[in-house]
Amino acid sequence: MAGYAIVISIAAIAVPSPQRILWQSFSHCDRRTVANQMRDTHPHDEYTRYGGLRMHVRNWGGEGRAVVLLHGLASTCRIWDFVAPILAENFSVIAVDQRGHGDSGKPDQGYDFASVSGDMAALLAGRGIERPVLVGHSWGADVALELAVAKPELLRGIVFVDGGTIDASARYATLDDALAQMAPPDFRGTMREQFLERVRSGGQWATLIDQRGPVAEEIILNNFETLDDGTIKAKLSRENHLRIIEALWEHRPRELYPRVTRPVLMMPTRQRQNPDSYERTLARSDSIAAAESLLPRSKTVWLEDSIHDVPVQRPQLVADTIREHIQSGFFDS
């Protein structure tokens, strides 16, 4: 069943320095706005059992339509710390640590999509959240996709923020290849300060920390716990990380798309002016085109000159795009 799709491209304002191309649309005014929202909004960290799993929820408050935010693989709910307070101006907003991640429970089983999406269904029922817009970043978008197919009555619509298209079996020849290529780094023996110095020394997160300050540093450190000897340990264990990769090997998004009965807003990122990202951009364009052709109702808004961790890089753009589509009634049909 082929659906119809609307495609929009949001272009950023050009700047002379190619090293700054990723951050070009984030003005001083934007920085002040986000900083003020972070100061004025105080989330509540809540811990409750849903469906037998202890889950950490960061409750950002707000009123109106419910918006639930899901992080990606090996991330935490803190990835939404800049987006959530903006959305909470108009909606009731929570961000969730998924199974095995952040400060939620970490059993050694249940990392298949049926279980992980079931965690979300139990959380919605337990908190009495009726038909939210479910927003997923990266792997979190694939969790949202699975829930939308399994229990569409629970949701008003779903949003893919640079995700919802992971197809490991199409990318790798065998499961062993996928496990080898998608396995997490080994942080054993790495001192906390040594890790921070490595992050600050260069790359995308060095720029994010420069732009966002201590909160960005907290976001990346929240992926780890610091042991008594000063070394760090990933909160998502290597074993559970690999279990999720095994689940991704069985995940077939193109078989799921035609079964989605709720509206889907896709927000993929790309860096067309960065030659190093050419192959990724090309692959992403192909996967989005396939999703557009198969989803019964979708809309694509390309986030131009944006990196994968766009919720930290360009929170105002992410929040505004989601808000505009909720308020315009896109998810109401």
VENTA-V887297 format. One line per field, one symbol per residue. burial: b if it has 9 or more other C-alpha atoms within 8 Angstrom, else e. A space follows every 50 residues. Layout:
burial = ???
//
This chain:
burial = eebbbeeeeeeeeeeeeeeebbbbeeeeebbeebeebbeeeeeeeebeeb eebbbbbbbbbbbebbbbbbbbebbbbbbbbbbbbbbbebbbbbbbbbbb bbebbeeeeebbbebbbbbbbbbbbeeebbbbbbbbbbbbbbbbbbbbbe bbebbbbbbbbbbbbbbbbeebeebebbbeeebeeeeeebbbeebeeebb ebeebbbbbeebbeebbebeebbbbbeeeebbbbbbebebbbbbbbbbbe bebbebbbbbbbbbbbbbbbbbeeeebbeebeebeebbebbbbbbbbbbb bbbbbbbeebbbbbbbebbbebbebbeeebbee
//
